[in-house]
């Protein structure tokens, strides 16, 4: 897999459906790259567990009113890492251009290069993997995934990305 140009960018956005293999892909190809990883889902989990005295987080327990706080924390973490000169990997669904736009804007405002890799795993595989997750706190409501699938817009360089890659066959490597 030709990933060298993605290793050279300041910010790498790994996106796709829940269960598509984003985190697995990120670990497999970038864990030892020196990049700092930011995951909005993990910020949600940690915030929830902190606020509830370590009650175990689950997707359905997260209050939508806390979403703005999560986005704010994510932005501040990214800005902090920019100031330190750290290369970043953002592991987030980012299924359409409007959900990717804040990352592109932040990158351009900070004079950083940003590229995107979309893990394009078929819906049936994502649903199967979601059910098979080891931890209950990783499971996404099954009804949500088909709704998200319907909203997919593949990333495009016109959005402001330096490079874009859509990976259609990654599911074979996850077995």
Number of C-alpha atoms within 10 A of each C-alpha: 5 7 11 8 11 21 18 13 19 19 28 28 27 23 26 29 24 25 27 25 23 25 19 14 19 19 13 10 12 18 15 10 12 12 17 16 20 19 15 18 16 14 16 23 20 16 18 21 16 13 9 11 8 12 10 14 19 18 15 11 11 15 10 10 8 13 13 10 14 21 15 12 16 19 17 12 13 24 15 12 16 19 10 9 11 15 21 21 27 24 21 21 23 23 20 16 16 11 12 20 14 13 21 22 15 16 21 14 9 12 11 16 19 26 26 28 22 23 24 22 22 15 18 12 14 23 22 12 17 20 17 13 13 10 9 14 14 19 19 18 14 14 9 11 18 14 10 16 16 10 10 16 14 19 23 16 13 9 13 20 22 17 17 21 19 17 14 12 12 16 18 8 9 11 5
